[in-house]
Amino acid sequence: MSISIHTDKHLFPTASGVYHAACQPDRTPAALWFTEMLRSLHTTSMSLTAIKNIMSIHSKVEFARLLEEIVSMGWLEEHDHTLYAPVGGISEVAPNLLTTLSSTGKGLLVDDQGLCLVSVGFDANYIDEIAAMSVRCSSLVHEYHDTLKDHTISSTGACGLVDAAGHNQIGVWPIFLNDRRFGLVLQGVPKLNNPNFTQLIWALYSRYWEA
């Protein structure tokens, strides 16, 4: 089976690839590889052997099959130049990114203790309550992860309040970062298939990940 990626290029996950790595608890081979890239401050070219080792795959056939799946899912991009993680602290980087991730421009970034790291658009009087709510919602979904996975096509830990038509009013997306679980709260229709979502997760991983 042929390999359909070019290791002389700078490889990096797309927004959907980042979502696969960061927003669901299952550590798939693809998630392991994408996580390794998101932990770095910049992209580098990487050999197939290095990728195979990161993914903990021993079979060449299985490795080729997984790479084909990653490409077909649209989880990977090739670049001719080096990409760099966002520069600056989370409080500096995140606000402009958060405003682009929902139809209302309202967003909240919460750490695993329920502390609001960044908020845009929400009433200051309710930020702490929304942050606390997001942690409780994520914990509940995580507790019943196996049951929910058996009844859905996705292993995501996201949850939301929806209207009668099923449209999201406010949603919580967990961001799994090593043993920590951050939370992304968005009001309105989410727009996560967005390069700014990639930038936000890359900023978090490159700053908060602990080996």
C-alpha positions as CSV (number, residue, x, y, z in Angstrom):
1,M,0.0,0.0,0.0
2,S,1.4,3.4,-1.0
3,I,1.9,6.2,1.5
4,S,0.0,9.3,0.4
5,I,1.9,12.0,2.5
6,H,5.1,13.8,1.8
7,T,7.5,13.7,4.7
8,D,9.7,16.5,3.2
9,K,6.7,18.8,3.8
10,H,5.8,20.4,7.1
11,L,2.8,18.4,8.2
12,F,0.1,19.7,10.6
13,P,-3.4,18.7,11.5
14,T,-6.4,20.6,10.1
15,A,-9.1,22.0,12.4
16,S,-11.0,18.7,12.2
17,G,-7.7,16.8,13.0
18,V,-7.2,19.1,16.0
19,Y,-10.7,18.4,17.1
20,H,-10.1,14.7,16.9
21,A,-6.9,15.0,19.0
22,A,-8.2,17.5,21.6
23,C,-11.9,17.2,22.1
24,Q,-12.4,13.5,22.6
25,P,-10.8,11.3,25.4
26,D,-9.8,8.3,23.2
27,R,-6.1,8.3,22.5
28,T,-6.2,7.0,19.0
29,P,-2.9,6.6,17.0
30,A,-3.9,9.7,15.0
31,A,-4.6,11.7,18.2
32,L,-1.2,10.7,19.6
33,W,0.6,12.0,16.5
34,F,-1.4,15.2,16.3
35,T,-0.9,15.8,20.0
36,E,2.9,15.5,19.5
37,M,2.7,18.3,16.8
38,L,0.5,20.5,18.9
39,R,2.9,20.4,21.8
40,S,5.7,21.9,19.7
41,L,6.2,25.6,19.1
42,H,6.7,25.1,15.4
43,T,6.3,22.4,12.7
44,T,9.2,20.3,11.4
45,S,9.5,17.7,8.7
46,M,9.2,14.2,10.2
47,S,10.2,10.8,8.9
48,L,7.7,7.9,8.5
49,T,9.6,5.9,11.1
50,A,9.3,8.8,13.6
51,I,5.5,9.1,12.9
52,K,5.1,5.3,13.2
53,N,6.8,5.3,16.6
54,I,4.7,8.2,17.9
55,M,1.6,6.3,16.8
56,S,2.8,3.1,18.5
57,I,2.1,1.1,15.3
58,H,4.3,-1.9,14.5
59,S,2.6,-3.3,11.4
60,K,3.6,-1.5,8.2
61,V,0.2,-2.5,6.6
62,E,-1.7,-1.1,9.5
63,F,0.4,2.1,9.5
64,A,-0.2,2.7,5.8
65,R,-4.0,2.1,6.4
66,L,-4.1,4.6,9.2
67,L,-2.3,7.2,7.1
68,E,-4.7,6.7,4.3
69,E,-7.6,7.1,6.8
70,I,-6.1,10.3,8.2
71,V,-5.8,11.8,4.7
72,S,-9.2,10.7,3.6
73,M,-10.8,12.2,6.7
74,G,-9.2,15.6,5.9
75,W,-7.2,15.6,9.2
76,L,-3.9,16.6,7.8
77,E,-2.3,19.4,5.8
78,E,1.0,19.7,4.0
79,H,2.9,23.0,4.1
80,D,6.0,24.2,2.3
81,H,7.1,26.4,5.2
82,T,7.4,26.3,8.9
83,L,4.3,27.1,11.0
84,Y,4.6,28.7,14.4
85,A,2.4,28.5,17.5
86,P,0.7,31.8,18.4
87,V,3.0,34.2,20.2
88,G,1.9,35.6,23.6
89,G,0.0,34.4,26.7
90,I,-3.4,32.8,26.5
91,S,-5.0,36.0,27.8
92,E,-3.5,37.9,24.9
93,V,-4.0,35.3,22.1
94,A,-7.4,33.8,22.9
95,P,-9.9,36.7,22.9
96,N,-9.5,37.4,19.1
97,L,-9.7,33.7,18.4
98,L,-12.7,33.1,20.5
99,T,-14.8,35.7,18.8
100,T,-14.6,33.8,15.5
101,L,-15.7,30.4,16.9
102,S,-19.4,31.0,17.2
103,S,-22.2,32.9,15.5
104,T,-22.6,35.3,18.5
105,G,-18.9,35.9,19.1
106,K,-19.3,34.9,22.7
107,G,-16.9,32.4,24.2
108,L,-15.2,31.3,27.4
109,L,-12.1,29.3,28.1
110,V,-12.1,27.4,31.4
111,D,-9.3,25.4,33.1
112,D,-9.8,22.1,34.8
113,Q,-10.5,23.7,38.1
114,G,-13.3,25.8,36.7
115,L,-11.3,29.0,36.6
116,C,-12.1,31.3,33.7
117,L,-8.9,31.9,31.7
118,V,-10.5,34.1,29.0
119,S,-14.0,35.4,28.3
120,V,-15.4,37.4,25.4
121,G,-19.0,38.7,25.1
122,F,-20.5,37.2,28.3
123,D,-21.9,39.4,31.0
124,A,-19.1,39.7,33.7
125,N,-21.7,39.0,36.4
126,Y,-22.2,35.5,35.1
127,I,-18.8,34.4,34.0
128,D,-17.9,32.4,37.2
129,E,-21.3,30.6,37.1
130,I,-20.9,29.7,33.4
131,A,-17.4,28.5,34.1
132,A,-18.5,26.3,37.0
133,M,-21.5,25.0,34.9
134,S,-19.1,24.0,32.1
135,V,-16.9,21.9,34.5
136,R,-20.0,20.1,35.9
137,C,-21.4,19.4,32.5
138,S,-18.1,18.1,31.1
139,S,-17.6,15.9,34.2
140,L,-21.1,14.4,33.8
141,V,-20.6,13.6,30.1
142,H,-17.1,12.2,30.8
143,E,-18.6,9.9,33.6
144,Y,-21.0,8.4,31.1
145,H,-18.6,8.4,28.2
146,D,-18.8,4.7,27.4
147,T,-22.6,4.6,27.4
148,L,-22.8,7.7,25.2
149,K,-20.2,6.3,22.8
150,D,-22.3,3.2,22.4
151,H,-25.3,5.2,21.3
152,T,-23.7,7.9,19.1
153,I,-21.3,7.8,16.1
154,S,-18.8,10.1,17.9
155,S,-16.8,9.8,21.1
156,T,-16.8,13.5,21.7
157,G,-17.4,14.7,25.2
158,A,-19.2,17.9,24.0
159,C,-22.6,18.8,25.4
160,G,-25.1,21.7,24.8
161,L,-28.4,23.3,25.5
162,V,-30.5,23.3,22.4
163,D,-33.7,25.0,21.3
164,A,-36.8,23.2,20.0
165,A,-35.2,22.9,16.5
166,G,-32.1,21.4,17.9
167,H,-30.0,24.5,17.5
168,N,-27.2,25.1,20.0
169,Q,-27.9,27.9,22.5
170,I,-24.8,27.3,24.6
171,G,-22.4,24.4,24.3
172,V,-19.4,23.0,26.2
173,W,-16.5,21.3,24.4
174,P,-13.9,19.6,26.6
175,I,-10.2,20.0,25.6
176,F,-8.2,17.1,26.8
177,L,-4.7,18.1,27.6
178,N,-2.7,15.3,29.1
179,D,-4.5,14.5,32.3
180,R,-6.3,17.8,32.4
181,R,-9.6,18.7,30.9
182,F,-10.1,22.3,29.9
183,G,-13.4,23.6,28.7
184,L,-14.5,25.7,25.7
185,V,-17.9,27.4,26.1
186,L,-19.6,28.9,23.1
187,Q,-22.9,30.6,22.7
188,G,-24.7,30.2,19.4
189,V,-23.8,28.1,16.4
190,P,-20.3,26.7,16.8
191,K,-17.7,27.3,14.0
192,L,-15.0,24.9,15.0
193,N,-14.0,24.0,11.4
194,N,-11.9,27.1,11.5
195,P,-8.2,27.8,11.4
196,N,-8.6,29.9,14.5
197,F,-9.8,26.9,16.4
198,T,-6.5,25.2,15.5
199,Q,-4.6,28.3,16.7
200,L,-6.5,28.3,20.0
201,I,-5.8,24.6,20.7
202,W,-2.2,25.0,19.6
203,A,-1.7,27.9,22.0
204,L,-3.1,25.9,24.9
205,Y,-1.1,22.7,24.1
206,S,2.2,24.5,23.6
207,R,1.8,26.4,26.9
208,Y,0.1,24.0,29.3
209,W,1.2,20.5,28.3
210,E,3.3,18.7,30.8
211,A,5.2,15.6,29.7
